[in-house]
């Protein structure tokens, strides 16, 4: 089945080309149907290949196989983690297209296929990045999905804030791409190879790591950390989420950010994990420090938001920190936990954004204060939103709780408290919004606190405010939450996932399959109870948990000025280098 791997990229690319060419001549319903069909077909192919990925597959595109151990060809790798991420990206793409069915303002005349074509291009980029076996083409797919994401973020080009958000997104993540490309150039200069596995072998043959290897490591990981929105590289994410269309937010937070975390795991394990790369202790120190800071700052900033889309974006930042901690532990058990956590989180976060999009299109606002008590009529959406908040906290038996419990057991020590607190604070913020917006609980909020943006008076993404919510807009988040639940309860899923992850990342080592443990269930219940307690306290005693003055400097860092964000990228790259430096010889 190796020859089917290129189709994961070719099918959505051809579908996008077909929509661009034929979208001028077909009605909108047909263009959107074609987009859904192509996305579904790619998802089915990814799942089929995933179920048949043992042993891992490799395909040298065009027959450019290595000669005497050297090659300049394009290699695609079809192992469990890569195909799993491609399947996740494809399923969420299908969900986003289904959610946006006849959703936006009517597109300009003769451009009915533009939006689904862009979504399919994004899907192709994500699938290509997931299965890329060489660094240069990983960069190419990295750039494809980034460029398309810029265009999708700035869909409303007539609005200044949409253009600003897309421009900030483009500038910051382009810096990450340039850094990654320079790192690839250094590795090619040292090894003469682009295939990840061959680079790793060549570095090991060269001897102990030196300054060039460290520089390449820092540059490549800087690009991936920007994509994963780790602190201090994260500033583009809330600004982009605040202006991006809801289906795009579902993909950005549901899978694109997680692809950055996957890239870090893949690149280190394949390129830098040997004796000629970066010592494991140095990577562990770097990722644990960055992950802990990301989780803490993301959780705090999440709590102090009233713009609901920005609140959910900071929740993504906080959970990215938890994923980085799990990857940084460098244990097969933690890898299993992070994989489960990512699967569960993808469904929950995409569902929460979908529900938030309903509020925007029904009431013209995504502001917690402006929506206070106005959404009592949407009982079904209230249930979905509340369930999403509880799942975000790690409520058993959701996949988020399963992944969190497995990762906590692998991480151990004081970091377990950080997992509990970050999950509780981000989920508590979501539940607080649910209590105020859908139930009108607590005193009416006051507008005396300084915020970066409020989310009031937003323009709906539909032609007019919706008087009736389309069934697709409620069915999609319900199915996404059901999928997250299935991750935690599906028999044998943990065994299959562990086998796929560890066959690729641990040389086939035998690792106990992830399972629910009493301690894990207890910690999940503690984080859920704490989230409910924080939400109740915020509703009944809002002054107690209001933003203190000492938190304002932290919030002002999200200035909206792209120059500030570029400076923080340089600071982050410097910190990453300092954290990775001590283990180098001499």
Secondary structure, DSSP 8 states (H G I E B T S, - for coil): -GGGTTHHHHHHHHHHHHHHHHTTTS-HHHHHHHHHHHHHHHHHHHHHHHHT-SS-EEEEETT---BTTB--SEEEEE-HHHHHHHHHHHHHHHHHHHHTTTTSS---TT-TTHHHHHHHHHHHHHHHHHHB-BHHHHHHHHHHHHHHHHHHHT--TTSHHHHHHHHHHHHHHHHHHHHHHHHHHHHHHHHS--BHHHHHHHHHHH-S--HHHHHHHHHHHHHHHHHTT-TTS-HHHHHHHHHS-HHHHHHIIIIIHHHHHHHHHHHIIIIISSTTS--HHHHHHHHHHHHHHHHHHHHHHHHT--BHHHHHHHHHHHHHHHHHHHHHT--HHHHHHHHHHHHHHHHHHHHHHHHHHHHHHHHS--BTTTTTT--TT-HHHHHHHHHHHHHHHT-TTSHHHHHHHHHHHHH-TTHHHHHHHHHHHHHHHHHHHHHHHHH--SS---S-S--S---TT---SSSS--SS--HHHHHHHHHHHHHHHHHHH-TTHHHHHHHHHHHHHSTT---------HHHHHHHHHHHHHHHHHHHHHHH-GGGGS--GGGHHHHHT--S-HHHHHHHHHHHHHHHHHHHHTTS--
